[in-house]
């Protein structure tokens, strides 16, 4: 049996804010949060439609570019 530790909502919020601030900076992180709050946003639908107009080759190229950005 696997012992899985679940994070509390508070911990997830703290980690999310830290990531936003580290990656985007204070101003853009605040703008992002403000956009999410004021606009109706269905994350599941967004993810389903994200790659609809992209060929498999384009998707693979973008994935490779993303991976290379961490080298």
DSSP file (Angstrom, degrees, kcal/mol; ACC not computed):
  #  RESIDUE AA STRUCTURE BP1 BP2  ACC     N-H-->O    O-->H-N    N-H-->O    O-->H-N    TCO  KAPPA ALPHA  PHI   PSI    X-CA   Y-CA   Z-CA
    1    1 A X              0   0    0      0, 0.0     2,-0.4     0, 0.0     0, 0.0   0.000 360.0 360.0 360.0 133.7    0.0    0.0    0.0
    2    2 A X        -     0   0    0      1,-0.0     2,-1.0     2,-0.0     0, 0.0  -0.679 360.0-140.2 -88.1 134.6    1.3    3.4   -1.0
    3    3 A X        -     0   0    0     -2,-0.4     2,-0.5     2,-0.0    -1,-0.0  -0.815  25.3-170.7 -94.4 100.0    1.4    6.2    1.6
    4    4 A X        -     0   0    0     -2,-1.0     2,-0.6     2,-0.0    -2,-0.0  -0.801  11.5-149.4 -97.4 129.0    0.3    9.3   -0.4
    5    5 A X        -     0   0    0     -2,-0.5     2,-0.4     0, 0.0    -2,-0.0  -0.867  11.4-153.5 -98.2 123.4    0.6   12.7    1.3
    6    6 A X        -     0   0    0     -2,-0.6     2,-0.2     1,-0.0    -2,-0.0  -0.788  12.4-129.4 -97.0 138.8   -1.9   15.2    0.2
    7    7 A X        -     0   0    0     -2,-0.4     2,-0.1     1,-0.1    -1,-0.0  -0.584  22.4-118.3 -84.5 147.0   -1.2   18.9    0.4
    8    8 A X     >  -     0   0    0     -2,-0.2     4,-2.2     1,-0.1     5,-0.2  -0.384  26.7-109.4 -75.9 162.4   -3.6   21.3    2.0
    9    9 A X  H  > S+     0   0    0      1,-0.2     4,-2.5     2,-0.2     5,-0.2   0.877 120.2  56.0 -58.8 -38.0   -5.3   24.1    0.0
   10   10 A X  H  > S+     0   0    0      2,-0.2     4,-2.3     1,-0.2    -1,-0.2   0.911 107.2  47.4 -62.4 -44.0   -3.2   26.6    1.9
   11   11 A X  H  > S+     0   0    0      2,-0.2     4,-2.7     1,-0.2     5,-0.2   0.911 111.7  50.6 -65.0 -42.5    0.1   24.8    1.0
   12   12 A X  H  X S+     0   0    0     -4,-2.2     4,-2.7     2,-0.2    -2,-0.2   0.911 110.6  49.5 -63.1 -42.4   -1.0   24.7   -2.7
   13   13 A X  H  X S+     0   0    0     -4,-2.5     4,-2.6     2,-0.2     5,-0.2   0.929 112.0  48.4 -61.3 -45.1   -1.8   28.4   -2.7
   14   14 A X  H  X S+     0   0    0     -4,-2.3     4,-2.1     1,-0.2    -2,-0.2   0.924 113.7  45.8 -62.4 -45.0    1.5   29.3   -1.1
   15   15 A X  H  X S+     0   0    0     -4,-2.7     4,-2.3     2,-0.2    -1,-0.2   0.902 112.7  51.4 -65.3 -40.6    3.4   27.1   -3.6
   16   16 A X  H  X S+     0   0    0     -4,-2.7     4,-2.7    -5,-0.2    -2,-0.2   0.919 110.3  48.1 -62.3 -44.5    1.4   28.5   -6.5
   17   17 A X  H  X S+     0   0    0     -4,-2.6     4,-2.8     2,-0.2     5,-0.2   0.902 110.5  51.7 -63.3 -41.0    2.1   32.1   -5.5
   18   18 A X  H  X S+     0   0    0     -4,-2.1     4,-2.7    -5,-0.2    -1,-0.2   0.924 111.4  47.3 -62.3 -43.6    5.8   31.4   -5.1
   19   19 A X  H  X S+     0   0    0     -4,-2.3     4,-2.6     2,-0.2     5,-0.3   0.938 113.1  48.5 -63.2 -46.9    5.9   29.9   -8.6
   20   20 A X  H  X>S+     0   0    0     -4,-2.7     4,-3.1     1,-0.2     5,-0.7   0.940 114.6  45.2 -58.3 -47.5    4.0   32.8  -10.1
   21   21 A X  H  X5S+     0   0    0     -4,-2.8     4,-1.4     3,-0.2    -2,-0.2   0.909 114.7  47.9 -64.3 -42.5    6.2   35.4   -8.4
   22   22 A X  H  <5S+     0   0    0     -4,-2.7    -1,-0.2    -5,-0.2    -2,-0.2   0.894 122.6  33.4 -65.1 -40.4    9.4   33.6   -9.3
   23   23 A X  H  <5S+     0   0    0     -4,-2.6    -2,-0.2    -5,-0.2    -1,-0.2   0.821 134.2  21.7 -86.6 -33.5    8.5   33.1  -13.0
   24   24 A X  H  X5S-     0   0    0     -4,-3.1     4,-0.5    -5,-0.3    -3,-0.2   0.664  97.3-125.0-112.6 -20.8    6.5   36.3  -13.7
   25   25 A X  H  X< -     0   0    0     -4,-1.4     4,-2.1    -5,-0.7     5,-0.2  -0.115  40.5 -68.6  86.0 165.3    7.4   38.9  -11.1
   26   26 A X  H  > S+     0   0    0      1,-0.2     4,-2.2     2,-0.2     5,-0.2   0.911 128.1  46.3 -60.4 -49.5    5.1   40.8   -8.8
   27   27 A X  H  > S+     0   0    0      1,-0.2     4,-2.3     2,-0.2    -1,-0.2   0.942 116.5  42.0 -65.3 -49.9    3.3   42.9  -11.4
   28   28 A X  H  X S+     0   0    0     -4,-0.5     4,-2.6     1,-0.2    -1,-0.2   0.850 113.0  54.3 -69.2 -32.7    2.6   40.2  -13.9
   29   29 A X  H  X S+     0   0    0     -4,-2.1     4,-2.3     2,-0.2    -1,-0.2   0.925 110.3  46.9 -63.9 -43.4    1.6   37.7  -11.2
   30   30 A X  H  X S+     0   0    0     -4,-2.2     4,-2.4    -5,-0.2    -2,-0.2   0.901 112.1  50.4 -64.1 -41.0   -0.9   40.1   -9.8
   31   31 A X  H  X S+     0   0    0     -4,-2.3     4,-2.4     2,-0.2    -2,-0.2   0.912 109.7  51.3 -62.7 -42.2   -2.3   40.8  -13.4
   32   32 A X  H  X S+     0   0    0     -4,-2.6     4,-2.4     2,-0.2    -2,-0.2   0.939 111.1  46.9 -60.2 -48.4   -2.6   37.1  -14.0
   33   33 A X  H  X S+     0   0    0     -4,-2.3     4,-2.3     1,-0.2    -1,-0.2   0.910 111.6  51.7 -60.8 -42.5   -4.6   36.5  -10.8
   34   34 A X  H  X S+     0   0    0     -4,-2.4     4,-2.2     1,-0.2    -1,-0.2   0.890 109.6  49.5 -62.6 -40.1   -6.8   39.5  -11.6
   35   35 A X  H  X S+     0   0    0     -4,-2.4     4,-1.9     1,-0.2    -2,-0.2   0.915 111.2  49.0 -64.6 -43.2   -7.5   38.1  -15.1
   36   36 A X  H  < S+     0   0    0     -4,-2.4    -2,-0.2     1,-0.2    -1,-0.2   0.885 113.2  47.4 -64.3 -39.6   -8.4   34.7  -13.7
   37   37 A X  H  < S+     0   0    0     -4,-2.3    -2,-0.2    -5,-0.2    -1,-0.2   0.910 117.2  39.3 -70.8 -42.4  -10.7   36.2  -11.0
   38   38 A X  H  < S+     0   0    0     -4,-2.2     2,-0.4    -5,-0.2    -2,-0.2   0.741 108.3  64.1 -86.7 -21.6  -12.6   38.5  -13.3
   39   39 A X  S  < S-     0   0    0     -4,-1.9     2,-0.2    -5,-0.2    -1,-0.0  -0.856  88.2-115.4-104.3 134.6  -13.0   36.4  -16.4
   40   40 A X        -     0   0    0     -2,-0.4     2,-0.4     2,-0.0    -3,-0.1  -0.504  43.0-175.7 -63.1 130.1  -15.0   33.1  -16.4
   41   41 A X        -     0   0    0     -2,-0.2     2,-0.8    -5,-0.2     3,-0.1  -0.973  23.8-165.4-140.2 119.5  -12.4   30.5  -17.1
   42   42 A X     >  -     0   0    0     -2,-0.4     4,-2.5     1,-0.2     5,-0.2  -0.850   6.6-171.8-105.7  96.8  -12.9   26.8  -17.6
   43   43 A X  H  > S+     0   0    0     -2,-0.8     4,-2.5     1,-0.2     5,-0.2   0.868  84.1  53.9 -57.2 -40.5   -9.4   25.3  -17.3
   44   44 A X  H  > S+     0   0    0      1,-0.2     4,-1.9     2,-0.2    -1,-0.2   0.925 111.4  44.5 -62.4 -45.4  -10.6   21.8  -18.4
   45   45 A X  H  > S+     0   0    0      2,-0.2     4,-2.0     1,-0.2    -1,-0.2   0.901 111.7  53.8 -64.8 -41.3  -12.1   23.2  -21.6
   46   46 A X  H  X S+     0   0    0     -4,-2.5     4,-1.1     1,-0.2    -2,-0.2   0.915 109.7  47.4 -59.3 -44.9   -9.0   25.4  -22.2
   47   47 A X  H  < S+     0   0    0     -4,-2.5     4,-0.5     1,-0.2     3,-0.2   0.874 109.8  53.3 -65.8 -37.3   -6.7   22.3  -22.0
   48   48 A X  H  < S+     0   0    0     -4,-1.9     3,-0.3     1,-0.2    -1,-0.2   0.879 117.4  37.0 -64.2 -37.4   -9.0   20.3  -24.3
   49   49 A X  H >< S+     0   0    0     -4,-2.0     3,-1.3     1,-0.2     4,-0.4   0.539  90.8  95.8 -91.2  -8.5   -8.8   23.0  -27.0
   50   50 A X  T 3< S+     0   0    0     -4,-1.1     3,-0.2     1,-0.3    -1,-0.2   0.843  97.1  25.1 -56.2 -42.1   -5.2   24.0  -26.4
   51   51 A X  T >  S+     0   0    0     -4,-0.5     3,-1.6    -3,-0.3    -1,-0.3   0.200  86.8 113.3-110.5  15.4   -3.6   21.9  -29.2
   52   52 A X  T <  S+     0   0    0     -3,-1.3    -1,-0.1     1,-0.3    -2,-0.1   0.871  82.8  40.2 -56.5 -43.1   -6.7   21.5  -31.5
   53   53 A X  T 3  S+     0   0    0     -4,-0.4     2,-0.4    -3,-0.2    -1,-0.3   0.144  99.3  95.7 -96.0  20.4   -5.2   23.5  -34.4
   54   54 A X    <   -     0   0    0     -3,-1.6    -3,-0.0     4,-0.0     2,-0.0  -0.930  68.6-132.9-117.1 132.5   -1.7   22.1  -34.1
   55   55 A X     >  -     0   0    0     -2,-0.4     4,-2.5     1,-0.1     5,-0.2  -0.310  30.0-108.3 -73.5 164.8   -0.3   19.2  -36.0
   56   56 A X  H  > S+     0   0    0      1,-0.2     4,-2.5     2,-0.2     5,-0.2   0.878 121.5  53.2 -61.0 -37.7    1.6   16.4  -34.3
   57   57 A X  H  > S+     0   0    0      2,-0.2     4,-2.3     1,-0.2    -1,-0.2   0.912 109.4  47.8 -64.6 -42.6    4.8   17.6  -35.8
   58   58 A X  H  > S+     0   0    0      2,-0.2     4,-2.5     1,-0.2    -2,-0.2   0.912 112.1  49.8 -63.8 -42.1    4.2   21.2  -34.5
   59   59 A X  H  X S+     0   0    0     -4,-2.5     4,-2.3     1,-0.2    -2,-0.2   0.919 111.2  48.7 -62.2 -44.2    3.3   19.8  -31.0
   60   60 A X  H  X S+     0   0    0     -4,-2.5     4,-2.4     2,-0.2    -1,-0.2   0.897 110.9  50.9 -63.1 -40.7    6.5   17.7  -31.0
   61   61 A X  H  X S+     0   0    0     -4,-2.3     4,-2.5     2,-0.2    -2,-0.2   0.928 111.1  47.3 -63.1 -45.5    8.6   20.7  -32.0
   62   62 A X  H  X S+     0   0    0     -4,-2.5     4,-2.4     1,-0.2    -2,-0.2   0.893 111.3  51.7 -63.5 -38.9    7.1   22.9  -29.3
   63   63 A X  H  X S+     0   0    0     -4,-2.3     4,-2.4     2,-0.2    -1,-0.2   0.915 110.7  48.1 -63.6 -42.5    7.7   20.1  -26.7
   64   64 A X  H  X S+     0   0    0     -4,-2.4     4,-2.5     2,-0.2    -2,-0.2   0.913 111.4  49.9 -63.8 -42.8   11.3   19.8  -27.8
   65   65 A X  H  X S+     0   0    0     -4,-2.5     4,-1.3     1,-0.2    -2,-0.2   0.902 110.5  50.8 -61.8 -41.0   11.8   23.6  -27.6
   66   66 A X  H  < S+     0   0    0     -4,-2.4     3,-0.4     1,-0.2     4,-0.4   0.933 111.3  47.5 -62.6 -46.0   10.3   23.6  -24.1
   67   67 A X  H >< S+     0   0    0     -4,-2.4     3,-1.4     1,-0.2    -2,-0.2   0.896 109.7  53.4 -62.5 -40.4   12.6   20.8  -23.0
   68   68 A X  H >< S+     0   0    0     -4,-2.5     3,-1.5     1,-0.3    -1,-0.2   0.771  94.8  69.7 -66.4 -25.5   15.7   22.5  -24.4
   69   69 A X  T 3< S+     0   0    0     -4,-1.3    -1,-0.3    -3,-0.4    -2,-0.2   0.665  96.2  54.9 -68.2 -13.6   14.8   25.7  -22.5
   70   70 A X  T <         0   0    0     -3,-1.4    -1,-0.3    -4,-0.4    -2,-0.2   0.450 360.0 360.0 -96.9  -1.9   15.8   23.9  -19.3
   71   71 A X    <         0   0    0     -3,-1.5    -1,-0.2    -4,-0.2    -2,-0.1   0.465 360.0 360.0 -81.9 360.0   19.3   22.9  -20.5
